[in-house]
């Protein structure tokens, strides 16, 4: 497994409801991370999850803060306060998100709306993995520089120190501080006693260790190394049979590494390091410690100092020349004393033209001015305080613009100090970071655009504009599910080479940014491309046509074409649109389906389409597809609103007509009630739908309004369903059914609401099988209606008892609740259509239930006392 660890927390132990709203997305991410050999831990208990966060150091924590039976926001606050994870991905709904942002903020947390979209979660995880990879790369380079510094310092101590004991303590501290090992021990051989003796140490145990502790050759890990003259890594000392714990406080040590200190074929001692982590050391650590041990051995054999110094210098030069960091050492006279090969390559100058030359003759004047080189070097010589510059942009005649990290560090070389200048080329890292930031900015902007044509134009502009990906042209094709065709929708870019040169010339006079484009969009200044008419005439049948576009839809994978004119996968219809033999097609995927295709080329600049540009375009495609899907959903909602408004108008007309006819007065009452129920949600839907285009840039407001619209539409559908159920004949379709089993199935459906309403359900069912011929679906609906009414009467909790028994008349089902009861003045009206005492009810539940029981030749009776509860008795005769 890699060092990148993920923890997923959701609490299902306190509820019998499955966590289905995030399950698919979480399972997909677990599978994806496991395929890349990342460690994924999933816990279904908040307390256990918090213990793991505090103790096990996860890089990413994913938590559902809408967990039943747990305070998700408080758990999130505790995770943030631990400062352990680098990223926290929060699954939430809008209400809980608002509370979490007030309590915790957004600095460490990325909030995803439930149910979590798998693609959106995967894009976020991909970005986290990319950032982690870049950090690992930088960390590796930084570690190389630290190792180089240690080698240089140890060389200096070994060559200059005359006090062996002082030198050993300095080296131990240096290794501990610079290479960050938890504890460092230096053992030397006592030839007279034939033992390996601890002479110096530094690190986590402080002064608890005792100099003079010793082991026999072959005894313990250190003794084994001394006897066998080989390095040894113990990744888990608990499983190492030769390990001896010299001190009681070493019980937390889990990994050890030691290398022999050998000179001239003789073992002089052992350099030994310890860690509290499992498998903390690698072969790279062996190489570093062996190099350190070699440097230490130099001081033990001064008679061979000159040869050993030469070897050390050659080794140091080889290491320095192999580093990807440019290194140069400068005298106080500001002349260059030493430089490695990377430095010579960076200034495009041979060694003989660099050494002993003034540093200002080597560094370009522009870079020297940016760094204030003269004053900075003087300050570092005088104060010894290192100076670092990050992301310094630099261009020379030998190379294009680069981003550099440059540091000045004072080092001691003999009696006179030097300044070491470290230069690291971070251009690629800078560009990737800039790329991610740019894509994030564009993605956020897209989420706030709901007018489809503007959104599509923004997507294609992001592909072609210089402030984004910079392709010459871009085309958008969308899948029409009803016709099974892939239709050309929009194209952006010049139509000819002359137009391209004209556009580039105008842009060279003005730096056109993404913010400029957004301002133009807000003022409707965005101009349609001349390609629009051409692309709108393109259409392919996904079943009949065989070309690169239909293949991209079917395979869901990008396709890079470099020989369009000869490629059989590019048909004649496509060639009429192309102006280049090279292009790339990228699938737009939303909810696991390809909804369209992006096609991009560099028809006029001739610039090659690189692997990096394809990866960037593919990353951009995911949020673009989500934005298009959201715009389509909004458009469908607007159509539904129009249909509902039309339906309301028709209902109003019908209502007026029915009122004129006294014979249809009852139907007129139904229409009036229905019109009243529909008017409020329709007004809400209309108001919020109209507000979305006016303030589409306010993303949170837009999402909130869209959710309100969806809720109101659902409410309308519920009203219409109840009305249809009430008005249609519904002749029972009877089969032989066990009433007790039917009740048990119904209770399983109602258990969630029972827990939510703090209602305890008890069953007293007949031991005898109660089988009747009845319509299972209709009778179950009756049970659900009665139980739901009972829940509504027990808002503060209570008890629901269900009893079945057989009598001479048939089978009785009694459902009793301990709710508020029904007053006598309402008992005579409870079966009337549309009669309800609740503001959010339709008043049809009991009417429908009574008719269903009547159609089964049964009867439904209600007894109730205010404050004592209600009993509903249902009789189903044996011969229904």
QUIHU-V155852 format. One record per helix or strand of 3 or more residues. SS is the DSSP state (helix for helix, strand for strand). FROM is the first residue (numbers start at 1). TO is the last residue. If there is no record, write none. Layout:
BEGIN
ss->[SS:SS]
from->[FROM:FROM]
to->[TO:TO]
END
This chain:
BEGIN
ss->[strand:helix:strand:helix:strand:helix:strand:helix:strand:helix:helix:strand:strand:strand:helix:strand:helix:helix:strand:strand:helix:helix:strand:strand:helix:helix:helix:helix:helix:strand:strand:strand:helix:helix:strand:strand:helix:helix:helix:strand:helix:strand:helix:strand:strand:helix:helix:helix:strand:helix:strand:strand:helix:strand:strand:helix:helix:strand:strand]
from->[5:20:39:46:60:72:87:94:109:118:164:183:195:214:220:232:237:248:255:266:283:302:325:335:341:351:359:365:373:387:399:416:427:452:473:485:497:514:532:539:548:559:572:583:593:611:662:699:735:739:759:771:776:798:811:824:845:859:869]
to->[9:35:43:56:64:82:92:103:113:160:179:190:203:216:228:234:239:252:263:275:300:322:330:339:347:353:362:371:383:396:413:425:447:464:480:492:508:522:536:541:555:561:575:590:601:660:694:727:738:756:764:774:793:806:817:827:855:865:876]
END
